[in-house]
Structure formats: structure tokens, C-alpha cells
């Protein structure tokens, strides 16, 4: 089943994208609408969509670093595709990551993760095992909890938006710092 352009999941990220664009005016901000709903088996459909979009962004902006931002399923996808060319890190908003999801691709990557303490869809404790494995693999994980916030990111929405933009800024700064250290 295809994702509708007016789906709540699609519309919910409009203000997040705007907040990032406001915070980082030099950024090119794109929003991806997956061609299919859900992870479906091994996630090939949504991962293929994301990899295609990232290759297009890298082609259009070859000199810009790419930070992938995703909510829920999109957060899971973001954590899976950080190894794409040009990608320097990811921001997961209530990311749906499974304890057994791969972690090799996040080694050395800055990851910002924002979660609500009242999330019933993807409870924060359910992500701990994957985040711990990611850190053990060398990812630089910056986790933030929003007390009382839920999965839809509606309660305290301004804080979600600000933290998403701050996460992108933090990933950019972390990647820049790492690049300078290697010189």
C-alpha cells in the first residue's frame, strides 16, 4: 500500500522540516514519502526509497554533508542508511529500532536520538539495547528524553521541533570536529 501525501505521518514532519530549515538557513531540506507503508519483511522497500533519495540529494548537492532525520519507522530507516555516500550522521525522533537491527553502519557516526517518556508505540526502554550496541560499535549517541511526551510528537511539539533542529546542528558540528581532528 502506498503512503498518501496527506497521511498524518507525512504531514507531521512538515513543521519539523521547517524548524530545521529555520535553524540552518544554508541547509537544503528534503522530505521523503515512502512508496510503501511499513517495514515489511527486511525493510527493502523503505530502505530502497531512502537510498535512492540520498543518492539524488548527494548528486544535487555534492559538497553538502547529509544528515538524515526520521520519526518512528523513518528513524529506523535513518539509522540503517547512515552509511550512504555523503551522510555524516542521523537524528532519530522516537526511532523504532529493534535490538537486533544492524549496527556496523553507525560506527563512528554521530547520532542524536530524541524520545518521549510517555511513548506507547515505541517506548524509550525498547530502544536501549540497540543504542547500547550502537555505542559499543563506536557511534557517538546523544540521547534526549522529553518528560511526558508521546510518540506523535504533538505534546511539547515546539520542544520536539527545536530538539530536531538542535540534533542536526549537533551532528554537523560533531562531524566537522571529527574531520578537523583527522587533518
GISULZI-V183698 format. One line per field, one symbol per residue. ss: DSSP state (2 for helix, 1 for strand, 0 for the rest). phi: phi as a letter, one per 30 degrees, with the letter a starting at -180 (. if undefined). A space follows every 50 residues. Layout:
ss->???
phi->???
//
This chain:
ss->00000002222222222222222000000000000000000002222222 22222222220000011111102222222200000011111110000000 00022200011111110000000222222222222200011111110000 000000222222222222222222222222220
phi->.ddddcdedddddedddddddddbdddccbcccddbcidhiciedddded ddddddddddbdccdccccbcheddddeddcdddeidclbbcchddccec edbedceicdbcbbbcdcdcdbeeedcedddddddddjdccccbccdidc ddiddieddeddddddddedddddddddddddd
//
